[in-house]
Amino acid sequence: IVGTTLYHHKIDKRQKKRALRALDKIHDYKILHNDIREENILIDEKGYVYLTDFGMSIRNDDKELFNKEKYELSCLLDCYM
């Protein structure tokens, strides 16, 4: 993927939504990334967002864990960025 990480890039609302959608999608498969940080979110030259480095990710079937409100994830991403 040609592009850059978020470490050197100011994320806009559209890219933030795409990152959240990607996280939501992996959560649909009961996968926890466990290492979301700027270096693990890539943006290509067209502005598309990619999650990388799933080395610490785990699969978890705990329904309670995945019933959290989506705004919590959004707050976490806002606070981190």
PyMOL Python script that loads the backbone (N, CA, C, O; Angstrom):
from pymol import cmd

cmd.read_pdbstr("""\
ATOM      1  N   ILE A   1       0.853  -1.180   0.000  1.00  0.00           N
ATOM      2  CA  ILE A   1       0.000   0.000   0.000  1.00  0.00           C
ATOM      3  C   ILE A   1       0.895   1.238   0.000  1.00  0.00           C
ATOM      4  O   ILE A   1       1.721   1.420   0.894  1.00  0.00           O
ATOM      5  N   VAL A   2       0.725   2.054  -0.978  1.00  0.00           N
ATOM      6  CA  VAL A   2       1.448   3.314  -1.024  1.00  0.00           C
ATOM      7  C   VAL A   2       0.678   4.306  -0.173  1.00  0.00           C
ATOM      8  O   VAL A   2      -0.534   4.453  -0.333  1.00  0.00           O
ATOM      9  N   GLY A   3       1.357   4.974   0.714  1.00  0.00           N
ATOM     10  CA  GLY A   3       0.677   5.940   1.566  1.00  0.00           C
ATOM     11  C   GLY A   3       1.477   6.219   2.808  1.00  0.00           C
ATOM     12  O   GLY A   3       2.706   6.158   2.794  1.00  0.00           O
ATOM     13  N   THR A   4       0.792   6.523   3.870  1.00  0.00           N
ATOM     14  CA  THR A   4       1.451   6.890   5.110  1.00  0.00           C
ATOM     15  C   THR A   4       0.624   6.406   6.288  1.00  0.00           C
ATOM     16  O   THR A   4      -0.528   6.004   6.127  1.00  0.00           O
ATOM     17  N   THR A   5       1.216   6.447   7.468  1.00  0.00           N
ATOM     18  CA  THR A   5       0.477   6.109   8.680  1.00  0.00           C
ATOM     19  C   THR A   5      -0.136   7.381   9.248  1.00  0.00           C
ATOM     20  O   THR A   5       0.181   8.487   8.811  1.00  0.00           O
ATOM     21  N   LEU A   6      -1.006   7.212  10.215  1.00  0.00           N
ATOM     22  CA  LEU A   6      -1.613   8.374  10.875  1.00  0.00           C
ATOM     23  C   LEU A   6      -0.596   9.161  11.685  1.00  0.00           C
ATOM     24  O   LEU A   6      -0.841  10.312  12.046  1.00  0.00           O
ATOM     25  N   TYR A   7       0.536   8.548  11.969  1.00  0.00           N
ATOM     26  CA  TYR A   7       1.560   9.210  12.771  1.00  0.00           C
ATOM     27  C   TYR A   7       1.995  10.526  12.121  1.00  0.00           C
ATOM     28  O   TYR A   7       2.319  11.488  12.817  1.00  0.00           O
ATOM     29  N   HIS A   8       2.000  10.563  10.786  1.00  0.00           N
ATOM     30  CA  HIS A   8       2.428  11.759  10.065  1.00  0.00           C
ATOM     31  C   HIS A   8       1.274  12.412   9.305  1.00  0.00           C
ATOM     32  O   HIS A   8       1.506  13.144   8.343  1.00  0.00           O
ATOM     33  N   HIS A   9       0.050  12.158   9.720  1.00  0.00           N
ATOM     34  CA  HIS A   9      -1.100  12.594   8.938  1.00  0.00           C
ATOM     35  C   HIS A   9      -2.225  13.030   9.866  1.00  0.00           C
ATOM     36  O   HIS A   9      -2.575  12.314  10.804  1.00  0.00           O
ATOM     37  N   LYS A  10      -2.778  14.182   9.611  1.00  0.00           N
ATOM     38  CA  LYS A  10      -3.945  14.613  10.388  1.00  0.00           C
ATOM     39  C   LYS A  10      -5.169  13.923   9.795  1.00  0.00           C
ATOM     40  O   LYS A  10      -5.437  14.040   8.599  1.00  0.00           O
ATOM     41  N   ILE A  11      -5.895  13.219  10.621  1.00  0.00           N
ATOM     42  CA  ILE A  11      -7.057  12.457  10.155  1.00  0.00           C
ATOM     43  C   ILE A  11      -8.273  13.378  10.063  1.00  0.00           C
ATOM     44  O   ILE A  11      -8.514  14.191  10.955  1.00  0.00           O
ATOM     45  N   ASP A  12      -9.031  13.244   8.983  1.00  0.00           N
ATOM     46  CA  ASP A  12     -10.253  14.030   8.851  1.00  0.00           C
ATOM     47  C   ASP A  12     -11.460  13.166   9.246  1.00  0.00           C
ATOM     48  O   ASP A  12     -11.315  11.974   9.517  1.00  0.00           O
ATOM     49  N   LYS A  13     -12.632  13.770   9.276  1.00  0.00           N
ATOM     50  CA  LYS A  13     -13.836  13.060   9.731  1.00  0.00           C
ATOM     51  C   LYS A  13     -14.148  11.844   8.870  1.00  0.00           C
ATOM     52  O   LYS A  13     -14.543  10.797   9.384  1.00  0.00           O
ATOM     53  N   ARG A  14     -13.971  11.982   7.569  1.00  0.00           N
ATOM     54  CA  ARG A  14     -14.273  10.870   6.662  1.00  0.00           C
ATOM     55  C   ARG A  14     -13.352   9.675   6.949  1.00  0.00           C
ATOM     56  O   ARG A  14     -13.801   8.529   6.978  1.00  0.00           O
ATOM     57  N   GLN A  15     -12.074   9.954   7.159  1.00  0.00           N
ATOM     58  CA  GLN A  15     -11.127   8.880   7.444  1.00  0.00           C
ATOM     59  C   GLN A  15     -11.374   8.280   8.827  1.00  0.00           C
ATOM     60  O   GLN A  15     -11.198   7.079   9.031  1.00  0.00           O
ATOM     61  N   LYS A  16     -11.780   9.121   9.767  1.00  0.00           N
ATOM     62  CA  LYS A  16     -12.105   8.612  11.097  1.00  0.00           C
ATOM     63  C   LYS A  16     -13.290   7.660  11.023  1.00  0.00           C
ATOM     64  O   LYS A  16     -13.290   6.608  11.661  1.00  0.00           O
ATOM     65  N   LYS A  17     -14.306   8.034  10.236  1.00  0.00           N
ATOM     66  CA  LYS A  17     -15.469   7.157  10.062  1.00  0.00           C
ATOM     67  C   LYS A  17     -15.059   5.838   9.421  1.00  0.00           C
ATOM     68  O   LYS A  17     -15.546   4.775   9.807  1.00  0.00           O
ATOM     69  N   ARG A  18     -14.166   5.910   8.447  1.00  0.00           N
ATOM     70  CA  ARG A  18     -13.699   4.681   7.792  1.00  0.00           C
ATOM     71  C   ARG A  18     -12.934   3.794   8.767  1.00  0.00           C
ATOM     72  O   ARG A  18     -13.094   2.573   8.750  1.00  0.00           O
ATOM     73  N   ALA A  19     -12.112   4.393   9.610  1.00  0.00           N
ATOM     74  CA  ALA A  19     -11.376   3.611  10.608  1.00  0.00           C
ATOM     75  C   ALA A  19     -12.346   2.957  11.590  1.00  0.00           C
ATOM     76  O   ALA A  19     -12.176   1.793  11.953  1.00  0.00           O
ATOM     77  N   LEU A  20     -13.352   3.698  12.013  1.00  0.00           N
ATOM     78  CA  LEU A  20     -14.347   3.142  12.930  1.00  0.00           C
ATOM     79  C   LEU A  20     -15.152   2.031  12.277  1.00  0.00           C
ATOM     80  O   LEU A  20     -15.474   1.033  12.923  1.00  0.00           O
ATOM     81  N   ARG A  21     -15.483   2.199  10.986  1.00  0.00           N
ATOM     82  CA  ARG A  21     -16.200   1.136  10.268  1.00  0.00           C
ATOM     83  C   ARG A  21     -15.349  -0.123  10.168  1.00  0.00           C
ATOM     84  O   ARG A  21     -15.863  -1.234  10.297  1.00  0.00           O
ATOM     85  N   ALA A  22     -14.057   0.046   9.938  1.00  0.00           N
ATOM     86  CA  ALA A  22     -13.158  -1.109   9.854  1.00  0.00           C
ATOM     87  C   ALA A  22     -13.086  -1.825  11.201  1.00  0.00           C
ATOM     88  O   ALA A  22     -13.120  -3.054  11.252  1.00  0.00           O
ATOM     89  N   LEU A  23     -12.987  -1.064  12.287  1.00  0.00           N
ATOM     90  CA  LEU A  23     -12.977  -1.676  13.621  1.00  0.00           C
ATOM     91  C   LEU A  23     -14.301  -2.371  13.906  1.00  0.00           C
ATOM     92  O   LEU A  23     -14.328  -3.472  14.456  1.00  0.00           O
ATOM     93  N   ASP A  24     -15.390  -1.727  13.533  1.00  0.00           N
ATOM     94  CA  ASP A  24     -16.708  -2.322  13.732  1.00  0.00           C
ATOM     95  C   ASP A  24     -16.827  -3.632  12.960  1.00  0.00           C
ATOM     96  O   ASP A  24     -17.406  -4.599  13.454  1.00  0.00           O
ATOM     97  N   LYS A  25     -16.279  -3.660  11.754  1.00  0.00           N
ATOM     98  CA  LYS A  25     -16.357  -4.868  10.930  1.00  0.00           C
ATOM     99  C   LYS A  25     -15.579  -6.019  11.556  1.00  0.00           C
ATOM    100  O   LYS A  25     -16.067  -7.148  11.578  1.00  0.00           O
ATOM    101  N   ILE A  26     -14.380  -5.756  12.065  1.00  0.00           N
ATOM    102  CA  ILE A  26     -13.636  -6.864  12.683  1.00  0.00           C
ATOM    103  C   ILE A  26     -14.314  -7.302  13.976  1.00  0.00           C
ATOM    104  O   ILE A  26     -14.217  -8.466  14.365  1.00  0.00           O
ATOM    105  N   HIS A  27     -14.997  -6.379  14.643  1.00  0.00           N
ATOM    106  CA  HIS A  27     -15.749  -6.759  15.842  1.00  0.00           C
ATOM    107  C   HIS A  27     -16.934  -7.647  15.484  1.00  0.00           C
ATOM    108  O   HIS A  27     -17.332  -8.492  16.285  1.00  0.00           O
ATOM    109  N   ASP A  28     -17.507  -7.469  14.288  1.00  0.00           N
ATOM    110  CA  ASP A  28     -18.572  -8.372  13.829  1.00  0.00           C
ATOM    111  C   ASP A  28     -18.082  -9.815  13.793  1.00  0.00           C
ATOM    112  O   ASP A  28     -18.858 -10.750  13.989  1.00  0.00           O
ATOM    113  N   TYR A  29     -16.799  -9.984  13.541  1.00  0.00           N
ATOM    114  CA  TYR A  29     -16.187 -11.319  13.503  1.00  0.00           C
ATOM    115  C   TYR A  29     -15.597 -11.715  14.858  1.00  0.00           C
ATOM    116  O   TYR A  29     -14.857 -12.693  14.963  1.00  0.00           O
ATOM    117  N   LYS A  30     -15.942 -10.931  15.905  1.00  0.00           N
ATOM    118  CA  LYS A  30     -15.496 -11.185  17.282  1.00  0.00           C
ATOM    119  C   LYS A  30     -13.977 -11.126  17.420  1.00  0.00           C
ATOM    120  O   LYS A  30     -13.387 -11.871  18.201  1.00  0.00           O
ATOM    121  N   ILE A  31     -13.356 -10.240  16.660  1.00  0.00           N
ATOM    122  CA  ILE A  31     -11.908 -10.060  16.727  1.00  0.00           C
ATOM    123  C   ILE A  31     -11.611  -8.736  17.417  1.00  0.00           C
ATOM    124  O   ILE A  31     -12.163  -7.697  17.056  1.00  0.00           O
ATOM    125  N   LEU A  32     -10.737  -8.788  18.407  1.00  0.00           N
ATOM    126  CA  LEU A  32     -10.247  -7.590  19.085  1.00  0.00           C
ATOM    127  C   LEU A  32      -8.844  -7.306  18.572  1.00  0.00           C
ATOM    128  O   LEU A  32      -7.978  -8.178  18.634  1.00  0.00           O
ATOM    129  N   HIS A  33      -8.610  -6.120  18.074  1.00  0.00           N
ATOM    130  CA  HIS A  33      -7.310  -5.771  17.501  1.00  0.00           C
ATOM    131  C   HIS A  33      -6.232  -5.700  18.582  1.00  0.00           C
ATOM    132  O   HIS A  33      -5.149  -6.258  18.401  1.00  0.00           O
ATOM    133  N   ASN A  34      -6.499  -5.041  19.677  1.00  0.00           N
ATOM    134  CA  ASN A  34      -5.615  -4.920  20.841  1.00  0.00           C
ATOM    135  C   ASN A  34      -4.365  -4.082  20.631  1.00  0.00           C
ATOM    136  O   ASN A  34      -3.515  -4.034  21.521  1.00  0.00           O
ATOM    137  N   ASP A  35      -4.221  -3.423  19.495  1.00  0.00           N
ATOM    138  CA  ASP A  35      -3.035  -2.583  19.281  1.00  0.00           C
ATOM    139  C   ASP A  35      -3.370  -1.413  18.353  1.00  0.00           C
ATOM    140  O   ASP A  35      -2.598  -1.088  17.450  1.00  0.00           O
ATOM    141  N   ILE A  36      -4.523  -0.787  18.580  1.00  0.00           N
ATOM    142  CA  ILE A  36      -4.900   0.356  17.752  1.00  0.00           C
ATOM    143  C   ILE A  36      -4.073   1.561  18.184  1.00  0.00           C
ATOM    144  O   ILE A  36      -4.149   2.019  19.324  1.00  0.00           O
ATOM    145  N   ARG A  37      -3.296   2.051  17.253  1.00  0.00           N
ATOM    146  CA  ARG A  37      -2.492   3.260  17.448  1.00  0.00           C
ATOM    147  C   ARG A  37      -2.195   3.829  16.072  1.00  0.00           C
ATOM    148  O   ARG A  37      -2.445   3.181  15.056  1.00  0.00           O
ATOM    149  N   GLU A  38      -1.668   5.030  16.043  1.00  0.00           N
ATOM    150  CA  GLU A  38      -1.472   5.729  14.772  1.00  0.00           C
ATOM    151  C   GLU A  38      -0.660   4.922  13.769  1.00  0.00           C
ATOM    152  O   GLU A  38      -0.971   4.923  12.578  1.00  0.00           O
ATOM    153  N   GLU A  39       0.367   4.243  14.232  1.00  0.00           N
ATOM    154  CA  GLU A  39       1.247   3.500  13.334  1.00  0.00           C
ATOM    155  C   GLU A  39       0.560   2.303  12.690  1.00  0.00           C
ATOM    156  O   GLU A  39       1.050   1.785  11.686  1.00  0.00           O
ATOM    157  N   ASN A  40      -0.562   1.851  13.243  1.00  0.00           N
ATOM    158  CA  ASN A  40      -1.254   0.668  12.735  1.00  0.00           C
ATOM    159  C   ASN A  40      -2.499   0.999  11.915  1.00  0.00           C
ATOM    160  O   ASN A  40      -3.271   0.106  11.568  1.00  0.00           O
ATOM    161  N   ILE A  41      -2.691   2.263  11.610  1.00  0.00           N
ATOM    162  CA  ILE A  41      -3.774   2.685  10.726  1.00  0.00           C
ATOM    163  C   ILE A  41      -3.125   3.388   9.543  1.00  0.00           C
ATOM    164  O   ILE A  41      -2.515   4.447   9.697  1.00  0.00           O
ATOM    165  N   LEU A  42      -3.260   2.793   8.360  1.00  0.00           N
ATOM    166  CA  LEU A  42      -2.636   3.337   7.159  1.00  0.00           C
ATOM    167  C   LEU A  42      -3.667   4.058   6.302  1.00  0.00           C
ATOM    168  O   LEU A  42      -4.847   3.707   6.300  1.00  0.00           O
ATOM    169  N   ILE A  43      -3.209   5.061   5.580  1.00  0.00           N
ATOM    170  CA  ILE A  43      -4.051   5.809   4.656  1.00  0.00           C
ATOM    171  C   ILE A  43      -3.340   5.833   3.307  1.00  0.00           C
ATOM    172  O   ILE A  43      -2.185   6.249   3.221  1.00  0.00           O
ATOM    173  N   ASP A  44      -4.027   5.389   2.251  1.00  0.00           N
ATOM    174  CA  ASP A  44      -3.397   5.414   0.927  1.00  0.00           C
ATOM    175  C   ASP A  44      -3.582   6.784   0.279  1.00  0.00           C
ATOM    176  O   ASP A  44      -4.198   7.678   0.858  1.00  0.00           O
ATOM    177  N   GLU A  45      -3.040   6.936  -0.930  1.00  0.00           N
ATOM    178  CA  GLU A  45      -3.072   8.246  -1.584  1.00  0.00           C
ATOM    179  C   GLU A  45      -4.480   8.698  -1.952  1.00  0.00           C
ATOM    180  O   GLU A  45      -4.699   9.882  -2.209  1.00  0.00           O
ATOM    181  N   LYS A  46      -5.438   7.774  -1.979  1.00  0.00           N
ATOM    182  CA  LYS A  46      -6.834   8.140  -2.251  1.00  0.00           C
ATOM    183  C   LYS A  46      -7.613   8.424  -0.966  1.00  0.00           C
ATOM    184  O   LYS A  46      -8.786   8.793  -1.025  1.00  0.00           O
ATOM    185  N   GLY A  47      -6.974   8.257   0.188  1.00  0.00           N
ATOM    186  CA  GLY A  47      -7.627   8.522   1.461  1.00  0.00           C
ATOM    187  C   GLY A  47      -8.289   7.322   2.100  1.00  0.00           C
ATOM    188  O   GLY A  47      -8.947   7.454   3.132  1.00  0.00           O
ATOM    189  N   TYR A  48      -8.125   6.135   1.497  1.00  0.00           N
ATOM    190  CA  TYR A  48      -8.711   4.935   2.084  1.00  0.00           C
ATOM    191  C   TYR A  48      -7.900   4.497   3.298  1.00  0.00           C
ATOM    192  O   TYR A  48      -6.676   4.630   3.322  1.00  0.00           O
ATOM    193  N   VAL A  49      -8.588   3.979   4.291  1.00  0.00           N
ATOM    194  CA  VAL A  49      -7.984   3.615   5.570  1.00  0.00           C
ATOM    195  C   VAL A  49      -7.848   2.103   5.672  1.00  0.00           C
ATOM    196  O   VAL A  49      -8.756   1.363   5.294  1.00  0.00           O
ATOM    197  N   TYR A  50      -6.703   1.649   6.188  1.00  0.00           N
ATOM    198  CA  TYR A  50      -6.435   0.222   6.370  1.00  0.00           C
ATOM    199  C   TYR A  50      -5.924  -0.020   7.784  1.00  0.00           C
ATOM    200  O   TYR A  50      -5.051   0.700   8.269  1.00  0.00           O
ATOM    201  N   LEU A  51      -6.471  -1.035   8.438  1.00  0.00           N
ATOM    202  CA  LEU A  51      -5.951  -1.463   9.730  1.00  0.00           C
ATOM    203  C   LEU A  51      -4.852  -2.486   9.484  1.00  0.00           C
ATOM    204  O   LEU A  51      -4.995  -3.366   8.635  1.00  0.00           O
ATOM    205  N   THR A  52      -3.762  -2.373  10.222  1.00  0.00           N
ATOM    206  CA  THR A  52      -2.649  -3.306  10.061  1.00  0.00           C
ATOM    207  C   THR A  52      -2.205  -3.833  11.416  1.00  0.00           C
ATOM    208  O   THR A  52      -2.723  -3.427  12.457  1.00  0.00           O
ATOM    209  N   ASP A  53      -1.252  -4.730  11.389  1.00  0.00           N
ATOM    210  CA  ASP A  53      -0.607  -5.308  12.568  1.00  0.00           C
ATOM    211  C   ASP A  53      -1.618  -5.983  13.494  1.00  0.00           C
ATOM    212  O   ASP A  53      -1.935  -5.480  14.572  1.00  0.00           O
ATOM    213  N   PHE A  54      -2.104  -7.118  13.049  1.00  0.00           N
ATOM    214  CA  PHE A  54      -3.045  -7.898  13.841  1.00  0.00           C
ATOM    215  C   PHE A  54      -2.322  -8.921  14.719  1.00  0.00           C
ATOM    216  O   PHE A  54      -2.931  -9.890  15.171  1.00  0.00           O
ATOM    217  N   GLY A  55      -1.031  -8.710  14.960  1.00  0.00           N
ATOM    218  CA  GLY A  55      -0.235  -9.660  15.738  1.00  0.00           C
ATOM    219  C   GLY A  55      -0.717  -9.847  17.168  1.00  0.00           C
ATOM    220  O   GLY A  55      -0.546 -10.927  17.734  1.00  0.00           O
ATOM    221  N   MET A  56      -1.310  -8.833  17.759  1.00  0.00           N
ATOM    222  CA  MET A  56      -1.801  -8.934  19.138  1.00  0.00           C
ATOM    223  C   MET A  56      -3.304  -9.174  19.189  1.00  0.00           C
ATOM    224  O   MET A  56      -3.885  -9.218  20.273  1.00  0.00           O
ATOM    225  N   SER A  57      -3.939  -9.328  18.033  1.00  0.00           N
ATOM    226  CA  SER A  57      -5.396  -9.489  18.014  1.00  0.00           C
ATOM    227  C   SER A  57      -5.802 -10.852  18.564  1.00  0.00           C
ATOM    228  O   SER A  57      -5.048 -11.823  18.504  1.00  0.00           O
ATOM    229  N   ILE A  58      -7.013 -10.888  19.099  1.00  0.00           N
ATOM    230  CA  ILE A  58      -7.556 -12.141  19.627  1.00  0.00           C
ATOM    231  C   ILE A  58      -8.996 -12.286  19.161  1.00  0.00           C
ATOM    232  O   ILE A  58      -9.673 -11.304  18.855  1.00  0.00           O
ATOM    233  N   ARG A  59      -9.438 -13.508  19.117  1.00  0.00           N
ATOM    234  CA  ARG A  59     -10.847 -13.785  18.841  1.00  0.00           C
ATOM    235  C   ARG A  59     -11.513 -14.011  20.187  1.00  0.00           C
ATOM    236  O   ARG A  59     -11.005 -14.759  21.022  1.00  0.00           O
ATOM    237  N   ASN A  60     -12.642 -13.367  20.393  1.00  0.00           N
ATOM    238  CA  ASN A  60     -13.328 -13.460  21.670  1.00  0.00           C
ATOM    239  C   ASN A  60     -14.823 -13.592  21.419  1.00  0.00           C
ATOM    240  O   ASN A  60     -15.425 -12.739  20.766  1.00  0.00           O
ATOM    241  N   ASP A  61     -15.412 -14.641  21.930  1.00  0.00           N
ATOM    242  CA  ASP A  61     -16.846 -14.871  21.749  1.00  0.00           C
ATOM    243  C   ASP A  61     -17.681 -14.372  22.925  1.00  0.00           C
ATOM    244  O   ASP A  61     -18.867 -14.691  23.017  1.00  0.00           O
ATOM    245  N   ASP A  62     -17.082 -13.597  23.821  1.00  0.00           N
ATOM    246  CA  ASP A  62     -17.794 -13.059  24.975  1.00  0.00           C
ATOM    247  C   ASP A  62     -18.811 -12.019  24.497  1.00  0.00           C
ATOM    248  O   ASP A  62     -18.429 -10.917  24.103  1.00  0.00           O
ATOM    249  N   LYS A  63     -20.096 -12.361  24.531  1.00  0.00           N
ATOM    250  CA  LYS A  63     -21.143 -11.471  24.013  1.00  0.00           C
ATOM    251  C   LYS A  63     -21.203 -10.159  24.778  1.00  0.00           C
ATOM    252  O   LYS A  63     -21.466  -9.114  24.184  1.00  0.00           O
ATOM    253  N   GLU A  64     -20.967 -10.193  26.069  1.00  0.00           N
ATOM    254  CA  GLU A  64     -21.021  -8.972  26.875  1.00  0.00           C
ATOM    255  C   GLU A  64     -19.972  -7.965  26.395  1.00  0.00           C
ATOM    256  O   GLU A  64     -20.227  -6.762  26.359  1.00  0.00           O
ATOM    257  N   LEU A  65     -18.815  -8.461  26.034  1.00  0.00           N
ATOM    258  CA  LEU A  65     -17.741  -7.590  25.571  1.00  0.00           C
ATOM    259  C   LEU A  65     -18.130  -6.853  24.295  1.00  0.00           C
ATOM    260  O   LEU A  65     -17.763  -5.692  24.116  1.00  0.00           O
ATOM    261  N   PHE A  66     -18.861  -7.508  23.415  1.00  0.00           N
ATOM    262  CA  PHE A  66     -19.211  -6.914  22.134  1.00  0.00           C
ATOM    263  C   PHE A  66     -20.568  -6.229  22.144  1.00  0.00           C
ATOM    264  O   PHE A  66     -21.033  -5.805  21.086  1.00  0.00           O
ATOM    265  N   ASN A  67     -21.216  -6.104  23.283  1.00  0.00           N
ATOM    266  CA  ASN A  67     -22.487  -5.394  23.372  1.00  0.00           C
ATOM    267  C   ASN A  67     -22.310  -3.957  23.850  1.00  0.00           C
ATOM    268  O   ASN A  67     -23.295  -3.282  24.148  1.00  0.00           O
ATOM    269  N   LYS A  68     -21.083  -3.488  23.926  1.00  0.00           N
ATOM    270  CA  LYS A  68     -20.822  -2.113  24.351  1.00  0.00           C
ATOM    271  C   LYS A  68     -21.355  -1.149  23.294  1.00  0.00           C
ATOM    272  O   LYS A  68     -21.438  -1.484  22.113  1.00  0.00           O
ATOM    273  N   GLU A  69     -21.709   0.037  23.737  1.00  0.00           N
ATOM    274  CA  GLU A  69     -22.211   1.046  22.807  1.00  0.00           C
ATOM    275  C   GLU A  69     -21.091   1.494  21.870  1.00  0.00           C
ATOM    276  O   GLU A  69     -19.931   1.572  22.275  1.00  0.00           O
ATOM    277  N   LYS A  70     -21.438   1.783  20.632  1.00  0.00           N
ATOM    278  CA  LYS A  70     -20.426   2.171  19.647  1.00  0.00           C
ATOM    279  C   LYS A  70     -19.792   3.516  19.973  1.00  0.00           C
ATOM    280  O   LYS A  70     -18.661   3.777  19.563  1.00  0.00           O
ATOM    281  N   TYR A  71     -20.500   4.379  20.706  1.00  0.00           N
ATOM    282  CA  TYR A  71     -19.915   5.673  21.017  1.00  0.00           C
ATOM    283  C   TYR A  71     -18.682   5.523  21.886  1.00  0.00           C
ATOM    284  O   TYR A  71     -17.809   6.390  21.855  1.00  0.00           O
ATOM    285  N   GLU A  72     -18.578   4.440  22.671  1.00  0.00           N
ATOM    286  CA  GLU A  72     -17.390   4.231  23.493  1.00  0.00           C
ATOM    287  C   GLU A  72     -16.164   4.076  22.612  1.00  0.00           C
ATOM    288  O   GLU A  72     -15.103   4.613  22.929  1.00  0.00           O
ATOM    289  N   LEU A  73     -16.292   3.354  21.518  1.00  0.00           N
ATOM    290  CA  LEU A  73     -15.193   3.173  20.584  1.00  0.00           C
ATOM    291  C   LEU A  73     -14.835   4.502  19.932  1.00  0.00           C
ATOM    292  O   LEU A  73     -13.658   4.819  19.759  1.00  0.00           O
ATOM    293  N   SER A  74     -15.854   5.275  19.574  1.00  0.00           N
ATOM    294  CA  SER A  74     -15.617   6.576  18.963  1.00  0.00           C
ATOM    295  C   SER A  74     -14.881   7.496  19.928  1.00  0.00           C
ATOM    296  O   SER A  74     -13.955   8.202  19.529  1.00  0.00           O
ATOM    297  N   CYS A  75     -15.287   7.491  21.194  1.00  0.00           N
ATOM    298  CA  CYS A  75     -14.616   8.314  22.200  1.00  0.00           C
ATOM    299  C   CYS A  75     -13.168   7.890  22.361  1.00  0.00           C
ATOM    300  O   CYS A  75     -12.276   8.730  22.474  1.00  0.00           O
ATOM    301  N   LEU A  76     -12.941   6.605  22.369  1.00  0.00           N
ATOM    302  CA  LEU A  76     -11.584   6.098  22.520  1.00  0.00           C
ATOM    303  C   LEU A  76     -10.711   6.575  21.366  1.00  0.00           C
ATOM    304  O   LEU A  76      -9.588   7.030  21.586  1.00  0.00           O
ATOM    305  N   LEU A  77     -11.212   6.476  20.145  1.00  0.00           N
ATOM    306  CA  LEU A  77     -10.437   6.905  18.987  1.00  0.00           C
ATOM    307  C   LEU A  77     -10.210   8.412  19.025  1.00  0.00           C
ATOM    308  O   LEU A  77      -9.109   8.872  18.722  1.00  0.00           O
ATOM    309  N   ASP A  78     -11.229   9.193  19.391  1.00  0.00           N
ATOM    310  CA  ASP A  78     -11.074  10.641  19.504  1.00  0.00           C
ATOM    311  C   ASP A  78     -10.017  11.004  20.536  1.00  0.00           C
ATOM    312  O   ASP A  78      -9.176  11.869  20.291  1.00  0.00           O
ATOM    313  N   CYS A  79     -10.057  10.350  21.681  1.00  0.00           N
ATOM    314  CA  CYS A  79      -9.105  10.652  22.750  1.00  0.00           C
ATOM    315  C   CYS A  79      -7.686  10.303  22.336  1.00  0.00           C
ATOM    316  O   CYS A  79      -6.739  11.015  22.670  1.00  0.00           O
ATOM    317  N   TYR A  80      -7.546   9.205  21.607  1.00  0.00           N
ATOM    318  CA  TYR A  80      -6.216   8.770  21.222  1.00  0.00           C
ATOM    319  C   TYR A  80      -5.632   9.649  20.134  1.00  0.00           C
ATOM    320  O   TYR A  80      -4.439   9.952  20.152  1.00  0.00           O
ATOM    321  N   MET A  81      -6.455  10.057  19.193  1.00  0.00           N
ATOM    322  CA  MET A  81      -5.959  10.829  18.064  1.00  0.00           C
ATOM    323  C   MET A  81      -5.750  12.261  18.518  1.00  0.00           C
ATOM    324  O   MET A  81      -5.330  13.104  17.725  1.00  0.00           O
TER     325      MET A  81
END
""", "prot")
cmd.dss("prot")
cmd.show_as("cartoon", "prot")
cmd.util.cbc("prot")
cmd.orient("prot")
